[in-house]
Amino acid sequence: MLDEMSKLIREQHMLSPGTTVLCAVSGGADSICLLHALYHLRPQLGFHLAAAHYNHNLRGEESLGDAAFVEQFISLCCGSCRLSDGSLLPAVPLYTGSGDVAGEAQRRGTGLEETARSMRYDFLRQAAREAGAEVIATAHTAGDNVETILFHLARGAGLRGLSGIQPVGNGLIRPLLTTSRPEIEQYLAYYGLPYREDRSNYDTTYTRNRIRYQVIPVLEELCPGFVRRLGATADYLRSDEDYLDQQARKLLEPAVLREGGPALPAAILAQAPKPLAVRAVGQLIGRLNGGRQDCSAVHLEGVLALCRSSSPSAQMDLPYGLTARRVYQDLLLTKSDPAPLPEDTPLPLPGCLQIGDWQITCREEPYTGQPQGPYEFWLDRAQVPSLTLRPRRTGDRLRLPGRPEKSMKKWFIDEKIPAHRRDSLPLLLLPDGQVAAAAALGPHAPLLPQPGAPAWHITLSASGQDTG
């Protein structure tokens, strides 16, 4: 078993010499086996080892007993040891934590299992930082992998779901992923190692336990070696998935950051083969969501349909508070809509104002011929006694320098200002209601100052907006 474990560690580049690994230890058979095996592999592979235990406080005295057992096991079985060359390996340090999982689940409105997993991994990542650990080792086994694959298969899944548990990813390593439960039990018996039994692991009201104790034994009886062969199949599928992911990433090379999210010519995804296009959509979602791409096929294919649509301003909502939009020829993903603007807000002349997502500054200075832009411009002070800000209204008109006068609606369409942004762009108005300037367009031509004349120098900037 140690040879198989060492082989997987090397093949997957899980640990390099000098690396510190934090081993998650519940006290059950799998995690005790993992900790003990890593402890004995330290001299051979040259890494450093720490351990962590999290008490979910879900089983009363049993949970307290688990914590006490893990502490005693590490004290007795994972102490310092001297190598044949006389060097001394330190004892394994233990990091402990606990939380009120049941209370937190009620507060969040999530299931116990989901909440426990979230709180446990939050603790493990904090413990890893304290220990200086680069990776966290968890005791997922070949059996866990098969349960996951069958569970995904039953619910419906693509290659990613049928690839099972990843051996390496997101700062986690799983050195026992090719090790079966009988092998673990033989290892524990050989070394005479104790472990704790969690009675909930045998409760077949849980879907995974029913797969473990009712489905897998039947498949193993029908096809001896089923667990190992399915694990090998998942490995092949994982290689295919990795290759397709790499090809999908190439589709996203032209993507740029705009309005706080990735933007890409829609035609790139519309013309790509569907297996690559839907993966690329998932990767775009991951860029806004901390790497999480686990959207349903309905959402992924819906974004692809946006790319193929003839509508220049279609949109759809996605999980995690995201929105996908067609902005003329581009696909744009954003976190949320821009903040709406209040009506009729006076702009201090001179001064600074925060309104919606916008910060607007006005300085008094002579105009020296600088170029007028859509977010930075100069207005003739003699013609502008005061300014008021508000969003667009029907009837608003503007004449940009060197161009004919048009309605704001026409300007926004001609300049391809995305429809979802138009009501959040501030207009600056004179006392008589004439538009003096508009964000993303620029100043009204009749109000431009002559070189040397006193002027208002106005700058607009907004969080998440491209104002370059």
C-alpha positions, -999 to +999 in steps of 0.1 A: +000+000+000+028+024+008+044+017-026+011+024-044+007+056-023+042+067-031+037+061-068+005+082-069+023+110-050+052+111-075+030+107-106+007+135-096+036+157-082+017+160-049+047+166-027+082+179-034+112+178-010+108+206+016+071+209+012+049+211+044+016+191+042-013+194+066-031+161+071-068+163+079-075+137+106-111+128+118-100+098+138-116+073+114-099+044+097-091+062+064-076+094+080-056+074+106-041+053+078-033+084+058-016+102+088+004+071+098+015+064+062+026+100+056+045+099+089+065+069+076+070+083+042+086+115+055+122+103+054+118+088+019+101+118+003+116+146+023+085+166+032+073+181+065+041+170+082+014+186+104-021+174+114-054+190+120-087+179+136-121+197+134-149+190+159-183+196+142-201+192+176-228+171+159-225+139+180-222+151+215-198+130+236-187+110+206-174+142+189-154+150+221-141+115+221-129+118+185-110+149+194-094+133+225-085+102+205-068+121+177-047+141+202-037+109+220-029+090+188-006+117+175+011+120+209+018+082+210+023+074+173+036+105+156+064+117+179+099+128+169+121+100+155+158+097+147+170+085+113+198+062+105+221+091+097+215+106+131+192+134+120+160+140+140+126+144+125+103+165+147+070+153+162+039+160+142+021+192+155-016+191+159-040+220+151-075+217+164-107+236+159-145+233+165-177+249+154-215+249+159-223+233+126-260+227+134-265+264+145-246+277+115-266+255+091-298+269+105-285+305+102-273+300+066-304+279+056-281+251+042-279+214+049-258+199+077-235+181+054-228+211+032-223+234+062-200+209+079-179+206+048-177+244+044-167+251+080-142+222+080-124+234+050-124+270+062-107+257+094-082+235+075-071+264+053-066+286+083-046+258+101-025+253+069-016+290+070-006+287+107+015+256+100+031+271+069+017+242+049+015+245+011-010+217+007-037+199+027-040+160+025-074+145+028-082+107+031-104+102+001-100+066-011-107+046-042-141+037-028-150+074-022-140+080-058-163+053-071-192+065-049-187+100-063-187+088-099-218+066-095-236+095-077-228+119-106-238+093-131-271+088-115-278+125-114-265+131-150-230+144-156-205+152-183-168+143-184-160+165-154-185+147-132-175+112-144-138+120-138-145+116-101-124+132-074-093+150-085-061+137-070-047+173-068-064+206-070-073+238-050-045+232-026-056+197-018-039+164-023-055+129-020-027+103-016-051+074-009-072+079-040-060+046-056-062+027-023-091+004-015-109+000+019-096-036+023-061-024+017-065+003+044-079-023+069-050-046+062-026-017+068-042-008+101-043-045+112-006-050+103+005-020+124-021-026+151-035+009+148-067+019+165-093+041+150-127+056+157-160+044+141-186+070+132-220+053+134-235+078+108-212+062+082-235+031+083-268+050+081-283+041+047-307+070+048-277+089+034-274+085-004-237+079-004-240+052+023-266+034+002-243+035-028-214+022-006-232-007+011-259-016-014-249-007-049-211-011-050-211-046-034-235-059-061-214-044-089-182-058-073-199-093-071-210-091-108-177-078-120-148-085-096-123-057-096-151-032-104-139-005-080-103-005-093-113-006-130-138+023-125-111+043-109-088+036-138-116+046-162-120+079-143-083+085-147-086+082-185-117+105-186-098+130-165-070+131-191-096+138-218-113+165-197-079+182-190-071+183-227-105+198-236-101+223-208-067+234-223-083+238-257-112+258-242-087+281-225-072+290-258-106+303-270-105+328-241-071+343-250-087+374-267-109+381-236-104+414-219-116+429-186-144+454-191-169+468-166-155+445-139-159+413-159-145+393-188-156+403-223-150+383-255-162+385-291-194+364-291-185+349-325-155+330-310-178+309-288-207+308-313-184+292-340-165+269-317-174+232-313-199+228-285-177+207-262-151+235-262-176+264-261-195+252-230-162+246-212-150+281-221-182+296-207-176+277-175-141+291-173-154+326-179-178+322-150-149+309-129-130+341-135-157+361-117-164+335-091-132+324-074-127+295-098-161+279-092-176+267-125-203+243-113-232+257-133-258+235-148-258+226-185-289+248-189-269+279-178-238+270-199-259+263-230-280+295-224-249+316-225-238+299-257-273+307-271-267+344-263-235+342-283-254+328-313-283+352-310-289+380-334-301+403-305-274+429-297-286+433-261-300+400-248-290+389-213-296+361-188-290+356-151-266+330-138-258+315-104-236+334-079-252+367-088-237+369-122-252+382-154-243+373-190-250+399-217-247+404-254-232+439-259-234+442-296-208+418-310-194+409-276-203+386-247-199+403-213-201+387-179-206+409-149-212+406-111-242+429-108-259+459-125-245+494-120-260+513-091-290+535-102-285+572-102-306+596-080-325+624-097-314+661-098-283+661-076-264+694-076-227+692-085-204+714-063-185+740-085-157+734-076-158+703-055-162+665-054-193+643-054-200+606-050-231+595-068-241+559-075-209+542-086-195+575-098-170+599-083-171+633-100-146+661-094-147+697-106-117+720-105-115+757-115-086+763-139-079+780-172-083+759-204-051+755-223-062+735-253-063+700-238-083+673-258-119+668-247-128+633-237-158+612-227-148+611-190-126+642-187-135+676-202-136+713-198-166+736-198-167+774-203-171+788-168-189+819-181-217+798-196-220+773-168-231+789-135-242+756-120-247+719-129-271+693-118-267+655-123-293+629-132-299+599-154-311+604-190-347+613-198-368+613-230-361+645-249-324+650-238-302+661-266-265+667-270-241+680-297-206+666-294-176+686-308-175+683-346-207+662-348-244+669-353-269+672-325-287+639-316-310+626-289-293+608-261-310+575-272-294+579-306-260+587-292-260+556-270-270+534-299-245+549-323-217+548-298-226+512-288-231+520-251-244+488-236-282+490-228-277+480-192-253+509-185-274+537-201-295+546-171-265+546-148-245+571-168-247+606-153-258+636-174-247+671-163-273+697-169-275+735-170-302+754-151-324+755-182-323+717-187-298+716-215-274+687-213-239+702-207-221+668-208-227+631-206-205+604-191-191+581-219-198+607-246-184+641-236-193+678-235-219+698-254-200+716-282-214+751-276-200+751-241-164+745-250-140+772-236-116+791-257-078+786-249-069+807-219-105+812-208-116+803-173-131+768-172-145+740-151-122+709-154-145+679-148-134+643-143-157+613-139-146+579-127-166+548-117-158+515-100-161+486-124-164+509-154-139+512-183-133+550-184-100+549-203 
